[in-house]
Amino acid sequence: MTDEDKYQARAQRMITRWSGQRMPVSRRETAEGEVLRHAPPAVGALDVAQQVYHEPAKALPVLTTCDVLVVGAGPAGISAALAARRAGADTVLLERFGCLGGVITTVGMETLAWYRYEGTVEGEGIGIEMERIAAQMGGAIKWPYNDSQCLDADFFKVVADHLITEAGVRPILHCMAVDVIFEEDGKRLRGIVTESKSGRQVVLAKRIIDCSGDADIAHLAGASYRKTPKDKMLGMTTVFNAAGVDTRAFLDYTESQPATYADWSRTWAQETTGKEDTLRSPYLDKEFDTARELGVIPADSTNIGGSWSALTPAGEATNLNLAHMYGFDPTDVMDLTRAEMQGRQEALHALVALKKVVPGFENAKLRNFGMTLGIRDSRKIMGRYNLCSEDVRNQAKFADSIGIFPEFIDGYNILILPTTGRYFEVPYGCMVPLEVDNLLVAGRCVAGDMVSHAAMRNMMACTVTGQGAGVAAAVSIRQDKSTAQVDLHGVQAELERQGVRLH
Ligand SMILES: Cc1cc2nc3c(=O)[nH]c(=O)nc-3n(C[C@H](O)[C@H](O)[C@H](O)COP(=O)(O)OP(=O)(O)OC[C@H]3O[C@@H](n4cnc5c(N)ncnc54)[C@H](O)[C@@H]3O)c2cc1C
């Protein structure tokens, strides 16, 4: 019997079944292999009145043991893992999704260094390395208005795989950190509990770096943190990509209607230093007013507007950062659920508006949404040092500097671009939680106020704290000192050896 005959026979059997005729069903065992069954769990106690369930105690297998465990593989986590490994530590990088990259690959945010207008002073280090290697591997396109690169978000998965494999970092994907394990003193961390398809397991480590974006590990360990009130939090965004775009017609349109950073003030009362106002910006906003006036999208879709980014020769417009949502808490599962669904709806409104109003998008279609909602604002630890507005606006210097970041502030209605060559130093102290030892926190959840967050949340800044934390964790093991006590001279010497600019 040919394959086609087999398909026809199967199809005929199905048709016959739908039409109500009974067919004999084979009861023969067809699957090979033994029948499996997981041991049923011990019975816990459900307290219906209090609406809680008391889990029974369980013995959890150790999945692996390492020197440095990095939780979360965004820009901070990748940098932390590479830096720790390059400083000689056996390093595990654990990530809840199936790819590395964090907001880059899971949200679709390509613009690692869009702030780099003329005059910018960079910190060098792993962030710059990531941008350069992505470009060399053919996974980036020039950003429209300066010499920075738009990373191809999907391709960056491969770039990140390559970087960590080359360095000898041990990855664990599809694995979420859900609890922490302390040494007997109840102060120094010893490991984490994970959840995955393999069940609940344990990863033991001498040092842990929390790069979860939400300070999950610090939170689980009982470290103090702050969260911006929900009504003041930076918005969440559903980033999407469109195909079928006539990119030439769209570029002609943007040239005929040149947007600048002053245009951002149409919807936000935005503070700049003035020098930003005349710079070109890949911004779309008034187009959505037109769409609302035409009745193409609902009148209450007022949080649509923002930036476009790469235009590819394949007729794609990627990283459309246009559909924003406010008033949701990223650490509340029901808020996340509502925001995900609302975000998709708003993104489709944005696409319909683009198709109707913006030249070049007439035949566009949705290529894909980012695989998850984009979060900008979440838990921030209370650190040994809490960065403040004054620091990031006034070129702060610190004896415990682990790197520099240009004077780039983007958030809470402030936009300052680093066109003057100004920069500030990033202190080790903003990664050191107060109550828990052998834990460092890097990336967007480092300690600081709202204005400093508008600087430190940026991906390149996250790579600075990531690399600083990775090196500090490895050096603290070498020195046989905890992360709270590590000698910073050793950390700074290793960072300089890795090519980081400290001052
Ligand atoms: C829509 C949007 C647009 C932005 N635009 C820009 C921009 O143009 N330029 C710029 O520089 N910055 C931009 N940002 C900010 C920047 O992308 C983020 O602040 C930055 O990516 C944070 O890096 P991170 O490594 O700290 O965290 P993330 O990139 O959020 O990575 C955290 C990683 O940890 C994983 N994780 C979380 N919890 C756990 C857990 N419990 N166990 C295991 N893994 C876990 C996550 O899956 C994720 O991979 C934007 C952000 C958003 C949301």
The ligand as a MOL file (V3000), in Angstrom:
LIG
                    3D

  0  0  0     0  0            999 V3000
M  V30 BEGIN CTAB
M  V30 COUNTS 53 58 0 0 0
M  V30 BEGIN ATOM
M  V30 1 C 8.9010 47.3430 25.2950 0
M  V30 2 C 10.2530 47.6780 25.8040 0
M  V30 3 C 11.0610 48.5250 25.0900 0
M  V30 4 C 12.3400 48.8060 25.5370 0
M  V30 5 N 13.1670 49.5620 24.7470 0
M  V30 6 C 14.4630 49.6460 25.0520 0
M  V30 7 C 15.4020 50.2150 24.1510 0
M  V30 8 O 15.0530 50.6580 23.0570 0
M  V30 9 N 16.7050 50.2600 24.5150 0
M  V30 10 C 17.1320 49.7790 25.7190 0
M  V30 11 O 18.3270 49.8130 25.9940 0
M  V30 12 N 16.2660 49.2520 26.5910 0
M  V30 13 C 14.9570 49.1530 26.2830 0
M  V30 14 N 14.0770 48.5770 27.1610 0
M  V30 15 C 14.5480 48.1700 28.4830 0
M  V30 16 C 15.3480 46.9050 28.4620 0
M  V30 17 O 14.9610 46.0880 27.3900 0
M  V30 18 C 15.2170 46.0990 29.7540 0
M  V30 19 O 15.2220 46.9220 30.8800 0
M  V30 20 C 16.3950 45.1190 29.8190 0
M  V30 21 O 16.2320 44.1380 28.8300 0
M  V30 22 C 16.5000 44.4690 31.1610 0
M  V30 23 O 17.5120 43.5060 31.0880 0
M  V30 24 P 17.6160 42.4070 32.2060 0
M  V30 25 O 18.6780 41.4680 31.7620 0
M  V30 26 O 17.7170 43.0460 33.5260 0
M  V30 27 O 16.1880 41.6850 32.2050 0
M  V30 28 P 15.3570 40.9890 31.0490 0
M  V30 29 O 15.7990 41.3920 29.7120 0
M  V30 30 O 13.9430 41.2220 31.4400 0
M  V30 31 O 15.7140 39.4560 31.2450 0
M  V30 32 C 15.3060 38.7380 32.3830 0
M  V30 33 C 15.3560 37.2570 32.0560 0
M  V30 34 O 15.1020 36.5050 33.2250 0
M  V30 35 C 14.1870 35.4460 32.9490 0
M  V30 36 N 13.5160 35.1380 34.2060 0
M  V30 37 C 12.6910 35.9380 34.9070 0
M  V30 38 N 12.3110 35.3550 36.0400 0
M  V30 39 C 12.9160 34.1350 36.0710 0
M  V30 40 C 12.9050 33.0710 37.0000 0
M  V30 41 N 12.2350 33.1560 38.1500 0
M  V30 42 N 13.6150 31.9600 36.7080 0
M  V30 43 C 14.3130 31.8580 35.5370 0
M  V30 44 N 14.3530 32.8590 34.6210 0
M  V30 45 C 13.6710 33.9860 34.8940 0
M  V30 46 C 13.2810 36.0500 31.8960 0
M  V30 47 O 12.6270 35.0650 31.1610 0
M  V30 48 C 14.2750 36.8550 31.0610 0
M  V30 49 O 14.8600 36.0920 30.0300 0
M  V30 50 C 12.7820 48.2770 26.7550 0
M  V30 51 C 11.9650 47.4600 27.5090 0
M  V30 52 C 10.7110 47.1390 27.0400 0
M  V30 53 C 9.8640 46.1980 27.8330 0
M  V30 END ATOM
M  V30 BEGIN BOND
M  V30 1 1 1 2
M  V30 2 1 2 3
M  V30 3 2 2 52
M  V30 4 2 3 4
M  V30 5 1 4 5
M  V30 6 1 4 50
M  V30 7 2 5 6
M  V30 8 1 6 7
M  V30 9 1 6 13
M  V30 10 2 7 8
M  V30 11 1 7 9
M  V30 12 1 9 10
M  V30 13 2 10 11
M  V30 14 1 10 12
M  V30 15 2 12 13
M  V30 16 1 13 14
M  V30 17 1 14 15
M  V30 18 1 14 50
M  V30 19 1 15 16
M  V30 20 1 16 17
M  V30 21 1 16 18
M  V30 22 1 18 19
M  V30 23 1 18 20
M  V30 24 1 20 21
M  V30 25 1 20 22
M  V30 26 1 22 23
M  V30 27 1 23 24
M  V30 28 2 24 25
M  V30 29 1 24 26
M  V30 30 1 24 27
M  V30 31 1 27 28
M  V30 32 2 28 29
M  V30 33 1 28 30
M  V30 34 1 28 31
M  V30 35 1 31 32
M  V30 36 1 32 33
M  V30 37 1 33 34
M  V30 38 1 33 48
M  V30 39 1 34 35
M  V30 40 1 35 36
M  V30 41 1 35 46
M  V30 42 1 36 37
M  V30 43 1 36 45
M  V30 44 2 37 38
M  V30 45 1 38 39
M  V30 46 1 39 40
M  V30 47 2 39 45
M  V30 48 1 40 41
M  V30 49 2 40 42
M  V30 50 1 42 43
M  V30 51 2 43 44
M  V30 52 1 44 45
M  V30 53 1 46 47
M  V30 54 1 46 48
M  V30 55 1 48 49
M  V30 56 2 50 51
M  V30 57 1 51 52
M  V30 58 1 52 53
M  V30 END BOND
M  V30 END CTAB
M  END
